[in-house]
């Protein structure tokens, strides 16, 4: 079992809760989107710890709905087999972004 820690954010945001979760082998960061009841992972660097970190976030926020935002690493496509490739329009930059969307299964 790996030790997982969270960085605490003191500022409150309307509509989402940011998170940064890490262990000795990697991090995931993003936000829990309140309206969508979805975890959006916008940054991840994991060395064989993605499953543990995402499972921790799923338990923390109480939803298995996940959006991996702007996936560029082809290794992620293999790990997230079964997630659907979606293209969304980034509202800030007004450009299309490749994402993976699906439900997380905790083993």
N, C-alpha and C positions, 0 to 999 in steps of 0.2 A: 504494500500500500504506500502510495506516495503522499508526501505532505503538500497540501494545497493551501495557498494563502490568497487573500483578497486585498486590494488597495481600496480604501474607503474614500468616497467622494462626499464632501460636506455640502456642496452646492446642490440645490434642488432644481430639477428641470421639468418643464411642462410637457407631458406626453411621453417621456422616456426616462429610464434610469441607466446611467452609464455603469460599466463594470470593467474591471481588469483583474483577471484571475491567473495565477501562475503556480508553477511547481519548479523543481530544480531542472527540469528538462524543457520547459517552454512556457508560453503565455497564450491566452486568448483575451481579446478585448472587444468591446462593442457596447450595445445597449439593449435593454429590455424595452420593447415598444409596447406601451400600455394599450392603446386602441386596438392594435393587431394581436395582442396577447402573444407576442413572438420575440424570440431572442435573435438579435441581429449581430452576427460575429463579423466585424469589419477588419480585424487584424488577428492573425495567429501565426505563431512560430512554434512548432511542436516537433519534438524528436521522440516519437513513439508515445506521446501522452495525450493526444487529441481526444481520445475516447474518455479518459478520466476527467479532463478539464470540462468538456462539453456536458458530460453527465452531471458534474458538480453544478454547472449553471442551470441545467434542467431542473434539478432538485431545488435549487435556490429560488428560482422564479416560478416554479410550478407549472411549466408548460413544456411540451415537447416540440412545439413549432419552432423551426430554425430557418434562418436565412443567412447563408454564407455570402457576404457582400464582396463583390469584385474579386472573384477567384482567378488567380493567375497561375498558381502552381499546379501542374498536371497531376502530381501525386495526390492532391486533394480529391481529384475526380475519382480515383480508384478507391480511396478511403470512404468517400461519400456515395458509393454506388447506390442507386435507388432514389437519390435526390434528383429533382427535376431542374434542368437548366432553364433559367428564366432571364430575360433581359428587362431591366427596369430603367426608368428615366430618373437620373439623379436630380432632385429638385433644386439643389444648390448650384451645381455646375451645368445643368441642362444638357447632360450627355447620357448616352446609353451605357449601362454597366452590366456585365455578365455576372450572374449570381447563381447559387444553388439553393433550392428551397425544398424542405421536406420535414418529416417528423423523425425525431431522435428516439432510438430504441436503446434503453439502458439494459446492458447484459448483466 
